[in-house]
Amino acid sequence: MTKLLIITTGGTIDKIYFDDKSDYQVGEPQISQILHAMHVAFEFQVSALMRKDSLHITDDDRKLIRAAVAASDAPQVLIT
């Protein structure tokens, strides 16, 4: 069975809102819970690389993401 590597960077899927969508923090990666609840039929591994909203990701962060993908031997990679 193919194993999917999921690299999380934070953002919408991991945001915890404290009021009417204006006050938030980036929390723990939620993708594992979501995929388990959906009873997906594939193996996956989650790697939490950073906790940043996409508006705050820098060129250095992009280099870090690129390096994480390059270092992986996973046949498929999903970045959230």
Residue frames relative to the residue before (quaternion, step in Angstrom):
aa qw qx qy qz dx dy dz
M 1.0000 0.0000 0.0000 0.0000 0.00 0.00 0.00
T 0.4730 -0.6841 0.4844 0.2715 3.57 -0.93 0.90
K 0.2399 -0.7643 0.5830 0.1357 3.54 -0.98 0.87
L 0.2550 -0.7668 0.5789 0.1091 3.53 -0.83 1.09
L 0.2298 -0.7360 0.6196 0.1473 3.57 -0.93 0.92
I 0.1123 -0.7782 0.6165 0.0416 3.56 -0.80 1.05
I 0.1303 -0.7810 0.6095 0.0398 3.56 -0.59 1.20
T 0.1479 -0.8076 0.5663 0.0723 3.56 -0.59 1.12
T 0.1751 -0.7924 0.5802 0.0691 3.53 -1.07 0.85
G 0.5945 -0.5197 0.3739 0.4864 3.58 1.27 -0.12
G 0.4570 0.7095 -0.4696 0.2594 3.54 -1.12 -0.50
T 0.8605 -0.2152 0.1070 0.4492 3.51 -1.37 -0.24
I 0.6912 0.4933 -0.2994 0.4350 3.59 0.81 -0.94
D 0.7593 0.3597 -0.1886 0.5084 3.60 1.15 -0.53
K 0.4568 0.7019 -0.4474 0.3140 3.61 1.22 0.10
I 0.1748 -0.7259 0.6567 0.1062 3.51 -1.21 0.74
Y 0.1926 -0.8078 0.5515 0.0792 3.57 -0.53 1.20
F 0.2715 -0.7845 0.5434 0.1245 3.55 -1.00 0.89
D 0.7848 0.1074 -0.0897 0.6037 3.59 1.21 -0.23
D 0.7999 -0.2951 0.2107 0.4781 3.58 -1.13 -0.58
K 0.7621 -0.4408 0.1955 0.4322 3.58 0.59 1.27
S 0.6125 0.5432 -0.3911 0.4205 3.62 1.07 0.46
D 0.7443 0.3022 -0.1923 0.5637 3.60 1.10 -0.58
Y 0.1847 0.7921 -0.5540 0.1775 3.58 -0.54 1.17
Q 0.1215 -0.7207 0.6619 0.1663 3.50 -1.41 0.03
V 0.4664 -0.6431 0.5192 0.3152 3.55 -1.22 0.44
G 0.1986 -0.8192 0.5338 0.0671 3.55 -0.63 1.18
E 0.7774 -0.2793 0.2592 0.5004 3.53 -1.29 -0.51
P 0.5928 -0.5655 0.4237 0.3862 3.61 -1.11 0.57
Q 0.2728 -0.7947 0.5306 0.1119 3.58 -0.87 1.01
I 0.4696 0.7310 -0.4212 0.2603 3.58 1.22 -0.35
S 0.6171 0.5486 -0.3605 0.4339 3.63 0.97 -0.70
Q 0.6747 0.4884 -0.2951 0.4681 3.57 0.87 -0.95
I 0.6408 0.5280 -0.3231 0.4541 3.57 0.98 -0.82
L 0.7057 0.4592 -0.2744 0.4645 3.59 0.80 -0.97
H 0.6265 0.5154 -0.3431 0.4734 3.62 1.03 -0.69
A 0.6517 0.5158 -0.3159 0.4577 3.61 0.96 -0.82
M 0.6851 0.4671 -0.2717 0.4885 3.59 1.15 -0.63
H 0.3325 -0.7703 0.4813 0.2539 3.61 1.31 -0.12
V 0.0818 0.8272 -0.5488 0.0887 3.58 0.85 0.98
A 0.3906 -0.7456 0.5063 0.1873 3.55 -1.12 0.74
F 0.6430 0.4677 -0.3566 0.4906 3.58 1.02 0.72
E 0.4967 -0.6350 0.5016 0.3136 3.53 -1.26 0.47
F 0.0195 0.7921 -0.6099 0.0149 3.54 -1.09 0.68
Q 0.1802 -0.7390 0.6398 0.1097 3.50 -1.34 0.47
V 0.2260 -0.7780 0.5740 0.1185 3.58 -0.91 0.90
S 0.0644 -0.7690 0.6359 0.0109 3.53 -0.96 0.99
A 0.2183 -0.7848 0.5703 0.1062 3.59 -0.48 1.22
L 0.1767 -0.8343 0.5185 0.0619 3.56 -0.20 1.30
M 0.7783 -0.1198 0.1123 0.6060 3.58 1.02 -0.83
R 0.2862 -0.7246 0.5935 0.2020 3.55 -1.33 0.13
K 0.3373 0.7331 -0.5133 0.2922 3.54 0.26 1.29
D 0.4703 -0.6020 0.5540 0.3310 3.51 -1.18 0.58
S 0.5984 -0.6041 0.3833 0.3607 3.59 -1.01 0.73
L 0.5919 0.5755 -0.3685 0.4273 3.60 1.13 -0.49
H 0.7348 0.4151 -0.2168 0.4907 3.58 1.21 -0.49
I 0.4645 0.6680 -0.4590 0.3569 3.61 1.23 0.12
T 0.2504 -0.7933 0.5469 0.0943 3.56 -0.82 1.09
D 0.6854 -0.4408 0.3622 0.4525 3.56 -1.30 0.01
D 0.6228 0.5264 -0.3429 0.4662 3.60 1.05 -0.67
D 0.6248 0.5226 -0.3308 0.4765 3.59 1.06 -0.74
R 0.6404 0.5232 -0.3215 0.4613 3.59 0.99 -0.82
K 0.6255 0.5214 -0.3308 0.4769 3.58 1.06 -0.73
L 0.6355 0.5254 -0.3164 0.4691 3.58 1.03 -0.80
I 0.6405 0.5080 -0.3147 0.4824 3.60 0.98 -0.83
R 0.6542 0.5161 -0.3076 0.4594 3.58 0.90 -0.95
A 0.6608 0.5047 -0.3029 0.4657 3.59 0.96 -0.86
A 0.6387 0.5243 -0.3281 0.4577 3.60 1.01 -0.76
V 0.6448 0.4990 -0.3173 0.4842 3.58 1.01 -0.78
A 0.6722 0.5066 -0.2982 0.4502 3.59 0.88 -0.93
A 0.6865 0.4914 -0.2815 0.4559 3.60 1.04 -0.74
S 0.6085 0.5812 -0.3457 0.4153 3.57 1.22 -0.38
D 0.2795 -0.7360 0.5848 0.1957 3.55 -1.17 0.59
A 0.3735 0.7304 -0.4861 0.3011 3.59 1.27 0.26
P 0.4710 -0.6892 0.4701 0.2867 3.59 -0.96 0.81
Q 0.7815 0.1478 -0.0855 0.6001 3.58 1.21 -0.46
V 0.0807 -0.7908 0.6066 0.0139 3.56 -1.03 0.87
L 0.1031 -0.7551 0.6459 0.0458 3.54 -1.06 0.89
I 0.1459 -0.7808 0.6034 0.0702 3.58 -0.86 0.98
T 0.0714 -0.7987 0.5968 0.0292 3.57 -0.78 1.03
